[in-house]
Amino acid sequence: MIAGRILLVDDEPDMRLSTAQALELEGFEVEEAPDAQSALDRVGFGFGGIVVTDIRMPGMDGLTLMSRIREIDVDIPVILVTGHGDIQLAVRAMREGAYDFVEKPFDSAQLAEIASRAMDYRRVVLENRVLRAAAGQVDDLETRLVGRSNVMIDLRRRLRTIGPTEADVLIVGQTGTGKEVVARALHDLSPRAGRPFIAIDCAALPAALIESELFGHEAGAFPGALRPRYGKFEHARGGTILLDEIGSMPLDVQGKLLRVVQDRVMFPLGADEGRALDVRFIATSRQPLEEEVAAGRFRADLLYRLNVVTLSMPPLSARREDIQLLFIKLVQEAAARHRRAAVAVPPALLAEIAERSWPGNVRELRNAADRHALGIALQPADDRSPEQQRLAHRVAAFERDVIVTTLAAHGGRLKPVYESLGLSRKSLYEKMQKYMIDKTHYVDAGDDPDP
């Protein structure tokens, strides 16, 4: 197996030949270039290898060559070969983007090891580019918000426009559509990116302590307040505050929040003077807040302050053409997270994935991707609401999960599974067949479970 492609640049024929032979013995495919200009003629964006070059060469030297290569493709690793007196030069080059350097006379095994690491890096870069190209991706935003649909293209365009501003933003969308992902993207695209991003789940805050949690308090502000305490807002100074599910915030607290959003001044409980607050606010809601205002559950003046810009997150049902690509990406992420080898997604499964309605949106799709990466078969589609599902179907789903979990716990060995579940061997086989459970997916490496 070829370890990778190396473009070797050296003006000394004997040195070039010996280095090439040593690298070829390590499994690399080596292409030789006698000077920097001829090397540049062979390098383009997407070059499928790395460059090893001597620093001292007539005409264009190795440092200039490295700079020219980085202009073509900044992610091509360049390894510099230096003489004894060039160490400081090589260190400077490392700061300017060289991947690594070796000093003459060098051990060929040392160079091969560095080249191998550089090649691994290059492969990852090229693989990621293929994935981004398949999704029409051009930057990190496309990696976070995958999709070729018009609604996603428009969403990314708006994020790039809004992100660098100081405008407060309201993000509205169904559960699982990625509202927090968008909020973090807005923060990272802003001048506040290096400052805190504080996410506050408004629905999870205890009603009795919500003001203290948000605004902080002074000593003696209420019984038990023995010392001053900073609230979450103060921890976000200079950064961004995400108010997740702001519609669940009590009306009286909404009034105090209005003053903070409007004046950027905060009053901790028990404080006589306000404190200036330099933050950007981003809020999310599952329901259109206009409906909450009409129902008397949300303040209209606070809504008008927060929705300087409103972003609507599309459900998966509105961007069906993205589902397959997104599922593949989520499977790859799940496999890496669970330290599994790359997991293939059969065309038949992709077709089924695309047909489902996914009421839980990306969150539900991610759970399905996790199960696939772990070797757990996709459960039969049932797009009815929980109220409409028959009890038998719920029991079946629960039963299948119990069997799968127990199989995984025992490494695919059947005997401890049917014994722990109180089943006969025959009953377990029948249930595994019914739920399309393959025991081989749960076998630990090197084990040979009972049949």
C-alpha positions, 0 to 999 in steps of 0.5 A: 500500500502506498503511504502517500505522494511526496514531491521532493525538491533538492538541487543536489542530485546525490542527496535527492536520489538517496532521500528518494530511495529511503522514502520509497523504502518506507512506502512513499511514492516520490516525485523528484524536482531539481529546483523550486520552479519545476516543483511549483509547476507540479503543485496546484490546489488539491495537490494530493501529497506533501512537499519536502524541500531543501532550504538552500537552493540557487535561484528560488530557495526553499522558504520562497517556495514554501510561501509560493505553495501556501499562496496556491493552497495553504493546507499543503504541508511543507517539510524543510530540510536544513543545514546545521546553520539554518536552525533559526531560519527553520524555526522562523519558517515554522512560525510562517507555516512550515509543517516541520523541519529536519536537520542534515544529516537526518535519519531517514526513519525520522523524515518518514515519520514526519512525512507520514504525519503530514500525509495524514493531515493532508488526507483529512484536509482533502476528505473534508474538501470532498464532503464540503464540495458535495454539500456546496460548502465553502467555509465553516458555516456550511460544515455546521449547517449542512444543506443544498436547499434554497432555505439553507443557502438563504439562511447561511447568507443571512448569518454571514450578513447579520453575524458581524453586526451588533443586532439582537436576534430572535430565532424561531423554529421547531424543536430540534431544528438547530436554533442553538447551532445558529446562535453559536454561529452568530456569536462566532461570526461576530467581533465578540467571538473571543468573549463568553457565549452564555446559554440560558435555558429559560424553561429550566430556571427555578421560578423563585430564583430566576432573577438572582440567577440572571441578574445576581444579588447583593449581600442581604438582598433576601434571606440566605443571601450572605454574600454578593453573587454574580448572575449569568448576565454578568458572566457574559460581559463583552460576549453573547447571551442566548435566552433559550425558549424565552417564551417560558420566562415569567411576565414580571421577569420579562419586564426587568429583562426589557430594561436590560435589553433596552438600556444595557443596564442591569440591577442585581437584586438589592442593588441601588445602582445599575451596572452597565452591561456590554452584551449581545442578546440572542433569543430562541422560541419554538412558537412564534412570539406574536402568538404568545403576545396575543395570548397575553403570555409575552410582552409586546415591547420586549418582542419588539426589542428582541426581534431586530432581526428574526431568523426562521429555522426550517424543519426537515420537512421543508428541506427534504433534499438535505436529509440524505447528505445530513444523515451521512454527515451525522453518521460519520460524526457518531462513528468518530464520537463512539470510536468506531470505524467508518460506517457505510450507509447503504443506498436502500437506507438512504432512500428510506431516510429521505421518505420519513417525516422526521417530526423531531427534525435534526435532533431525531435524525441525529439519534437515528444516525447514532443508532446506525453507527452503533449497528442498531437497525433503524426502527420501523417508521411511525409518524403518528403522534404519541397520542395516536400510537397503539399501546402494542407499538409502544411496548414493542419499541420498549421491548426491542430497546431492552433486548438491544441494550442487553445484547450490547452489555453482554457482547452479543452472547445470547445465553446471558441475555435470555437468562437475564431477561427470563426468556427461553432461547427460542423466545429470544430468537423469535423476538430478535427475528421479529425486530430484525436484530443482528447479534453480530453487531454487538460482538466485542472484537476478538470474541466468538459468542455462542450461537 
